[in-house]
Amino acid sequence: MTTHRIATLAAATAVAASLLGLAVPRADAAPRQPSWTSCPGKDLDPRQRCATVEVPLDHAEPGGPRITLAVSRIPAERPERRRGVLLMLPGGPGGGAVDWPTRAAKQLPREVREMYDLVGFDPRGVGRSTPVSCGLAHEDLSMTKLRPWPAPDGSVTANLETARRVAEACLRNGGPVLRTLSTANEARDVDAIRRALGERRISLWGISYGTYAGAVYSTMFPNRTDRVLLDSNDDPDPAKVGRGWLAAFGPGAEDRFPDFARWAAAPDNPLRLAERPEQVRPLFLELATALDREPVPWPGANPEVLDGNALREALLNTLYDDERFPSLARLVRAGLERRTPPAPQLPPDAALQNTVAVSAAVLCNDVAWPRDPAGYTRAVAESRAKHPLTAGMPVNVMPCAFWPAPAEPPVRIAPAGPPNVLLAQNLRDPATPYAGALKLRQAFGHRARMVAVDSGGHDVYAANGNACGDRLVTAFLTTGSRPAEDVLCPAE
């Protein structure tokens, strides 16, 4: 190829990158040191500052088009005690963490805040980083479609149609960034942030999907990790990855529901639903079936009905946190009394467009999903019988069944690397069940220890008031010490 043609292609690439909203290529691909400025947004800690870090669109082509990552930081409160950076890895996939330093500054104990710069970021494609969107219709942004809840009779025909439609829209409208969204690329981006911050090693705090992102980073870049805290842990099975995470809602909801049932039958509860905990489950299942047959109008929802799947979806969201129990009880009462529930608080469609695009792309780019419709039909029927609370949704079809093959295989989490990983896990987590966390613990081998907490819900550290668990995690972050063996903290 002639020098002239190379120059012409380079110029064309630069023009295309500019038209697509990407940074023009630079000869020097090393991340620049961030230039910190004030952060947009309300109610932020005044110490929080924001910047951008440029990374390659394709890390295999560091001189090619570049995208930007939004990064934020609150410096360590005692510079003389500063150990380094604690980078927060958000859940999702599709969640952002650019405003997490403000939250962490309120949540974390003083001794942790004194030692670490609290750093958050929006992963590629998310929020204030170079964003993506699938341009979906409002109807396809319904959570009872995005999570593939089957028809009342268990049919998956409508789910297959939705999955195909969403995949086609994302691949048509997502642009070049969408096909680069993967957990491996998030790990590469994190390492670019580390270099831009001038850190030889970096500490991580991953929550939910962020635990998998942290595990992948710790596997790809083991010697660049300092202290790695993984909170509410995903099963890293490389044959399933996101497909396994969706499936985990089936057993996860069953693990967690008894906590809600005890609350809903407590004699002093003004929102009491039954006299005994064992009555709450049949009440819920019978109501969901009744709403399948005859929904209740629900203005402001998407779609604007309280049907069985809307109730089941509300259950999943409620099980994340005890503080959400009253809202589900009110919704159950509205269904039983066949009256209109209050309008739900929904995020704007624009925000959902971004979250959905990133979530779909990461789930589908990380690992290939089955394509046989008959397989989904069989799996849904089996799951409905085994886990009726979730009605087959967790094993149903997603857009990934109509997605191109991943560009690279999933990262297999392995024990090679320093023994610097601590897993924190609730025993009754509806989204990332304890059984899956044990598989991540096993994959890390000697590198990890686990602090399990006899508690329900999602999120552990400084989130559910268990002093035993919080004490052990704080000791790890501040001193590096881990328990000699895995620990189970009793309920408090």
N, C-alpha and C positions, 0 to 999 in steps of 0.2 A: 504494500500500500504506500502511495507516495506521501511525502511530507505535506504537500498541498491538501490532499484529501483528508489526512489526519486533522489538519487545522480546520478544514471546512466542517468535518463531523463534530469537532470540539465546539465550534461556534454554534452549530445547529443545536447541540445538546444544551448549551448555555441558554439559547433562546427558548427552547422547549421548557427547560427548568423554570425560567422566569415566568412563562405563561401559566405554568402549573402551580405557581406560588412557592416554588422551592428556591433555595439559595443558589446563586451561580457558583459553579465549581471553582475551587481554589487549588493552586499547586500544593500548598501546605495544608495537609489534612488534619494536623494536630489540633485538638480543641484549644480555643483561646481562653485565657483567664476571664471569668465572668466580670461584667461591669454591673455592680449592684446599684439598684435604684429603688424608689418607693414602689409598693405593690398596689395594683388596683383591687378594689373590693371594699367591703364594709366590715367593721368590727374586728379588724385584724390587730394583732399585737404590734405596737408601734416599732418594735425592734425588728420585725420581719422585713427583709429586703428581698427583692426579686431581680432576676437576670435571665438571660437565655444562653444556652450552650448549643453550638452547631455540631451536628453529627452527620456522617454520610447517609444518604438514602439507602445505599447498599454498602455495607461495611467491607464487602469484597472489592469495592471500587472506591477507595478513600479519596481519590481525586475527582470523583463524579459529583452529581447534584447532591445538595445538602439540605437538611431540614433543621428546624429549631426545636429545642426542648425548653419548656418553661421551668425554671428552678427557683427555689426560695430558701432563705436561711435565717435562723436566729442564732447569733453567736453564743458560744459557751458563756455562762454567767460568771465564771471565775477563770479568766484566761490563764492564770498561773497553774490551774489544775487541769487545763484542757488536754484531753486525750486525742481527740480527733473529731470525725464527722459521724453522726448517726443518721443514715439515709433511710427514709421511710418509703416502703414499697406498698402501693395501694392495692386494694382488692379489685374484684371485677371478674375477668378482664374488662376494662373500660372505665375503671375508676381513676380519679386523679388525686394527687396529694400536694399540689402546689400551695395550698393553704393549711396543710397539716402542721407545720411548725407552730402556728398560733394555737391549735388545739392541743398539741403535745406539750406546749409550755404551761398549759393549765392542768394537764393530766399527769405528767411525769413527776416523780419525786425530785426534791431539790438537788440531791446528790447527783442525779443523772443529768439534770439541766446544767449543773456547774461544769461537768466534764466534757460535754459534747456540743458541737454545733448541730442544731436540729435542722436537717435539710429535707425538703420535700421537692417533688417534681411531678409534672404531668407526663406520663409516658408518650412515646410517639403516637400521633393520631388523636390524642386526648386533649380536650379543653384548650388551654392557652399555648400548648405546643402545636406544631403544624397539624391541623385537624383533618378528620375525614368525615364523610357522611354518605349514607346509602340513598338518600332522597326518597325515603319510604312514604307511602300514603299514611295519613293519620290513622286509618283503621288498622294498619299493620304495626303500629306502635303500641297496640294493646298488649299488656303483659300476659293475657290469656292466649295470645297468639305467639308472642316472642318466646314464652315458655310453652312447649307444644302440648297443651292440655287436649286430650282426645275428646271426641264427641261423647255424649252421654252413654251411647251404646258401645263405646270402645273403638269406634271407627277412627282410622287415621287418614282418611281420604283428604279431608280439609287441611290437615297438618302437612301432608305432602305438597299440596298446592301452595300453601303459604311458604313452606321452606324453599320451594323452587323459585317462587316470585321474589322472595327476599334475597336469595343468592344472586339471581339475575340482576336485581337492582343494585346490589352492592358492587358486583363486578363491573357493571356498566358505569356507575356513578362515583365509585370510590377513588379513582385516580391511582397514580403509581404508589402512593404511600400505603394504600390498603393492602397490597400484596406483600409488603415488607413487614406487616405487623405480626410478630411472633414473640414467644417468650425468649428464645435465644437472642433475637435482636434487642429485646429490652435489656437483657444482661449485657450485651455489647454497648448499648447506650449508657447503662449505669457505669460501666468502666470508663467510658468517655467523660462522664461527669466527674468521676474520681480523678482522672488526669487533669481536667479543667480546674478542679479545686486544689490541685497541687498536693494531693494526698498519696502517700505510698501504699497505704492500706485503708480500707473503709469498713465501718461497722454498719450493719443492716438491721432494720426492724420491719419485717414483712408480715402483713395481716391478710388472711384468707388467700385469695389468688396470689397475693404478694409473697406468701410462703413458698409457692412453687417458683415464682420468679427469683426469690432469694436462694432457693435450693439450686436452681439452674446456674445463677451467678457463682455460687460457691463451688459448683462442679467445674464450670468453665474457667474460672479465675480463682482457684483455691488459695493461692499464696498472696492474693490481694485483699483477702478478707481479714478483719480484725476480730470483732465479736458479732456473731450472727444470731439474732433472735427471730424465731419463726412462730407466729401466734395464730392458732386456728388453722390447722394444717391440711393441705390437699394431699390426696393419694397421688404419688408420682408415677404410677404405672405407665411405662412408655408406650404400651400397646393401646392405651385408651386416652390418657391425659384428660382433656375437657369432657369427653364422652363419659368417663368415669366420674367426673365431678358432678355432672348433671344426674347421673344414676344414683349418686350418694344421697340425693334428697329423699329417696324412698325410705331406706333404713334410718336416715337422719331424723326425719319427721316422726317416725315411730319411736325412736329413742327419746325424743323431746316432748311429745304430746302429753305424757303423764304429768309433767310439771304444770302444764296449763290446766289439765283436768283437776289436779289438786287445788289449784288456785280458784278455778271456776266453781268448785263445790264447797269452798270454805264457808262456814256458817256466818262469819262476820263480814263477808264480801257483799257490798251493796249491789254488785252486778252478778250475783250468784246465778248459775244456770241449772244446777242440779243439786240434789241432796247428798249424793255420794259421788266420788271421783269416777267410779266405774260406769256411771250413767252418762258422762259427758261425751265419750266417744260415740256411742250409738246415736245420741242426740245430734251430734255434728254430722255424722254420715247420713242419717235420715233426712236432715235438713238439706244437705247438699243434693241428695237425690230428688227431693221435692222441688228444689229450685231448678234442677235440670229440666223438670217437667213444666214448671210454671215460674219463670223468673219474676222478680220484683223490679219495677222501674228504679233507676239510679242515675238521675241527672248529674252531669259533670264527670261521670266515669267514662271509660273507653273500653268496650261499648257501654251504652247507658242503661245497663241492666245488671242486677245482682242475680246471676245465675249460679249453678253449682260450681263451675270452674272459677268464677270470680271469688266465691267463698273459699275454695281450696287455695287459690293464690293468696288471698288475705291471710289464711292460716300460715302458709310458708313464711310470709313476711313477719308475722307476729312472733313466730317461734324464735326469731333471732334474739329477742330481748324481753325480759319479764315486763318492762315498762310498756310494752305494746299489748299486753294481755287485755286491758280494759277496752281498747278499740275493737278487738275481735269480739269480745263479749257483747258490745253494743251492736255490732254488725249481725251477730247471731240472733240477738233479740229482735232486731228489725226484720230479719228473715222469718223468724217464727211468727211475728205479729203481722207480717206482710205489709209493712209500711216502708216508706221511702227512707233510706239511710241518708245521713248528711253527705254533702258533696265531698269526694275524696280530695286530698291534697296531692296533685299530680305535677311532676316536673314539666316544664314547657317542652313542646315537641322538638324544638331545636336542640335542647340538651339531650333528649332521648335519641334523636338521630345520631348524634356523635357517640353516645354510649353504646348503642346497638351496633353501629358500624365497627367499632373497635372490638367489642365482645365477639361478634360473629367472625371477624377476620382472624383474631388470635386463636379462637377455638378451632377454626377450620384450617388455618395455616400451620398449626402445630402438629396435627396428626390427621391421617385419612380416616374418614368415617364410613361405615357400611352404606351401600347404595341400594340394596335389595328391599323394596317396599314390604315384601312378605315377611322379612325378618323383623321389621319394626312392628308389624301386626302381631306376630307371635310374642314378641317381647312385651308389648303393651298388655296383652291378655294375661300373661303370667304375672306381671307386676301388679295389675289391678287386683288379682286374687291375693297376692302376698302382702302388698302395701296399699290397702284401700284408701288411706288418707290422701295419697297423691295420685290415685286413679290412673296409673300408667304413664303419667307425664314424664318422669325422669328417664325413661328409656325410649322415648319417642323420637321421631325424626327431627333433625335440625337442618338449617341451610347447608351445612357441611356435606350432606349427602349429594349436593349438586355443585360442589366446589372443585376447582382444579386440585391436582395432587400437590401436597406440600413441597416446598423447595428443598427442604432438608429434613432428616429424621429428628424425632424428639430427642432431647438430651436425657441420657440415662443417669440418674442420680447415683453416685458411687462414693465409697468411703475414702477415696484418695484425697488427702489434704489434712490440714491441721485440725486437732480436736477442739474446735471453737464454735460449735453450734449448740443452741439450746432451743428445744421445742416446748411451747406452752400450749396446753390443750384442755378444753372442757370435756368432761365425759359424755355430755348430752348436747352436742352441737348439731343443729338441724342441717347445716349446709356443708360442714367439713367434719364428718363423724369421726369419733375416736378410732374406729377400726381403720380408717384411711390414714389417720395420723400415725398409727403404729407402723404402717407400711413405709412412710417416709422415714420414721425412726430407724427401721430395719435397713433401708437403703443407705443411710448415712453411716451405719455401723459405729465404729469407735469414735467417729467425729462428733457424735451427738449424744445428748442426754435429753430426757423428757421430764417436764413438770406437768403432771396431769392434775386437774382440779375437779373435785366432785361437785360440779355445777352444771347448769343448763344454759344454752344460748351461745351466741357467737361473740368472739373477742374475749381475751383472758386478762392480759396484763393491764393493771390499773383501770380495769373496766367493770369488774363484777364484785369487788370488795373482798376478795379472798386474801387475807393477810399472809397466809403461808405461801401461796403462789407468788404474790407480789414481792415478798421478801426475797425469795430465791432468785427471781428474775432480776431484781435490782442489784443483788449481790453479784450476779454474773456481769451485768453491764458495767458496774463500778469497779469490780476487782478482777473479773475474768474467772472467778471460781465457779465451778459447777458441782452439783451433787455427785458423789462417787458412783451412785446408781440412779436409775430412774426413780422418781418420787411421785406419790399420790397424796395430794393435799386434801384433807377432809372438808366437808361442807361447813360453812360458817353462817 
